Amino acid sequence: MTQAKRQNKFITFKQLVFVFVCFFSGLSPVSTLASELPASLQVILISKILSYEASLSKKEQVSIYIIASPEIYRSFYKLKTKGYSEIKIDKLEIGAQLPDPGFDLVYVADEKLIGQAIEYATANHALLISSHSSWVKKGITLGLGATDGRPKFYLNLTTSTASGLQWDDKILSIAQTVR
């Protein structure tokens, strides 16, 4: 990776953090103790985070499967059609069960499927993401949330390693890691 590309990524990441800090500073203290991010913000975060994983950042296009979350699907669909992101989405599908092999990212919104999702991620080198940060301890690779008005990232290193994912140090320095 060239120095200019690294610097450009860092600037983008700093800008992203600034936007989220500004956004969440306006929320009331009661709603920010431990909350789920709105779907549109989750999708923006996910699109930025993908560029910090070695294999996904090299892909020209990614495939995304959403389990049981129409709101997340709609937000990804908007991102795909408007092309506002650094990532290009090749295939975007939604369903109630795990997909056939071939998806790079699986967004999990059904706790009953966590065990199967971990097997899928390991076999297919896929990234598992959820808005339920407590599920990261159960094996979801990346959890998104907000605490005290700030976005939080939760990363399961065991599932990441088993899935063959390699994260940039910038994400590792800001994410709360779980083994």
C-alpha positions in Angstrom: 0.0 0.0 0.0 1.5 3.3 -1.0 2.1 6.1 1.6 -0.4 8.4 -0.1 -3.2 5.7 0.0 -2.5 5.1 3.7 -2.6 8.8 4.5 -5.8 9.2 2.5 -7.4 6.2 4.4 -6.3 7.8 7.7 -7.8 11.1 6.8 -11.0 9.4 5.8 -11.1 7.5 9.1 -10.4 10.6 11.2 -13.2 12.4 9.4 -15.5 9.5 10.0 -14.8 9.5 13.7 -15.3 13.2 13.9 -18.8 12.9 12.2 -19.9 10.2 14.6 -18.6 12.1 17.7 -20.5 15.2 16.5 -23.7 13.2 15.8 -23.7 11.3 19.0 -22.9 14.2 21.2 -26.4 15.5 20.5 -28.1 12.5 21.9 -29.6 12.4 25.4 -27.6 10.7 28.1 -30.3 8.1 28.8 -30.4 6.9 25.2 -26.6 6.6 24.8 -25.7 4.3 27.7 -25.8 1.3 25.5 -27.7 1.7 22.2 -27.9 0.4 18.7 -26.9 2.6 15.9 -29.4 3.5 13.3 -29.3 1.3 10.2 -28.0 4.0 7.9 -25.1 4.8 10.2 -24.3 1.1 10.7 -24.0 0.8 6.9 -21.8 3.8 6.6 -19.5 2.5 9.4 -19.4 -1.0 7.8 -18.5 0.4 4.4 -15.6 2.3 6.0 -14.4 -0.5 8.1 -14.2 -2.9 5.2 -11.2 -1.0 3.8 -9.3 -1.9 7.0 -9.4 -5.6 6.4 -6.7 -6.9 4.1 -8.6 -9.3 1.9 -11.7 -7.1 1.6 -9.8 -3.9 0.9 -8.2 -5.6 -2.2 -11.6 -6.6 -3.7 -13.1 -4.4 -6.4 -16.6 -5.5 -5.3 -18.0 -7.2 -2.3 -21.0 -9.5 -1.8 -23.3 -8.9 1.2 -26.0 -11.1 2.7 -28.4 -9.7 5.4 -30.1 -12.1 7.8 -33.4 -10.9 9.1 -32.9 -7.1 9.0 -34.9 -5.3 6.3 -33.7 -1.9 7.6 -30.0 -2.8 7.1 -30.9 -4.3 3.7 -32.6 -1.0 2.6 -29.6 1.0 3.8 -27.2 -1.2 1.9 -29.4 -1.0 -1.1 -29.3 2.8 -1.0 -25.5 2.7 -0.7 -25.3 0.2 -3.6 -27.5 2.3 -6.0 -26.1 5.7 -5.1 -22.5 4.6 -5.0 -21.5 6.9 -2.1 -19.1 4.4 -0.6 -15.5 3.4 -1.2 -16.7 -0.1 -1.6 -18.7 -1.4 -4.5 -21.4 -3.9 -3.8 -21.6 -6.7 -6.4 -24.3 -8.8 -4.8 -26.8 -7.9 -2.1 -29.4 -10.3 -0.8 -31.6 -10.8 2.3 -33.0 -13.9 3.9 -34.0 -15.6 7.1 -31.3 -18.3 6.9 -27.6 -18.4 6.0 -26.8 -18.0 2.3 -25.1 -20.3 -0.1 -21.3 -20.0 -0.1 -19.7 -17.0 -1.8 -20.7 -13.9 0.4 -17.9 -11.7 1.8 -20.0 -10.2 4.5 -22.9 -11.6 6.5 -24.9 -9.2 8.7 -26.6 -11.3 11.4 -29.7 -10.1 13.1 -31.0 -13.5 14.4 -29.3 -14.8 17.5 -30.4 -18.4 16.8 -28.1 -18.5 13.8 -24.9 -17.4 15.4 -23.4 -20.9 15.6 -24.2 -21.7 12.0 -22.9 -18.2 11.0 -19.5 -18.9 12.6 -19.2 -22.1 10.7 -20.1 -20.3 7.5 -17.6 -17.5 8.2 -14.8 -20.0 8.9 -15.5 -22.1 5.8 -16.0 -19.1 3.4 -13.6 -16.5 4.9 -16.5 -14.2 5.5 -16.9 -11.3 7.9 -19.8 -11.5 10.4 -21.3 -8.2 11.6 -24.1 -7.4 14.0 -25.5 -4.4 15.9 -25.7 -6.6 19.0 -22.3 -6.1 20.7 -23.0 -8.8 23.2 -23.0 -11.3 20.3 -19.3 -10.7 19.7 -18.6 -12.8 22.8 -20.7 -15.5 21.2 -18.6 -15.4 18.0 -19.8 -12.6 15.7 -16.7 -11.1 14.2 -17.6 -7.4 14.4 -20.2 -5.7 16.6 -21.3 -2.1 16.2 -22.9 0.0 18.9 -22.8 3.3 20.8 -21.9 3.9 24.5 -22.0 7.2 26.3 -22.7 9.0 23.0 -19.8 7.5 21.1 -19.7 4.8 18.5 -18.0 1.6 19.6 -16.6 -1.3 17.7 -16.3 -4.8 19.2 -14.0 -7.3 17.5 -13.8 -11.0 18.1 -10.2 -12.0 17.4 -10.8 -15.7 17.5 -13.5 -15.7 14.8 -11.4 -13.2 12.8 -8.4 -15.5 12.8 -10.5 -18.6 12.1 -12.1 -16.8 9.1 -8.7 -15.7 7.8 -9.3 -12.0 8.3 -6.4 -9.6 8.9 -7.2 -6.2 10.4 -5.3 -3.0 10.1 -3.8 -1.7 13.3 -6.0 1.4 13.2 -9.1 -0.7 13.8 -7.4 -2.8 16.4 -6.4 0.4 18.3 -10.0 1.6 18.6 -12.0 -1.6 18.8 -12.7 -3.4 22.0 -11.3 -6.9 21.4 -12.7 -10.2 22.6 -11.1 -13.7 22.3 
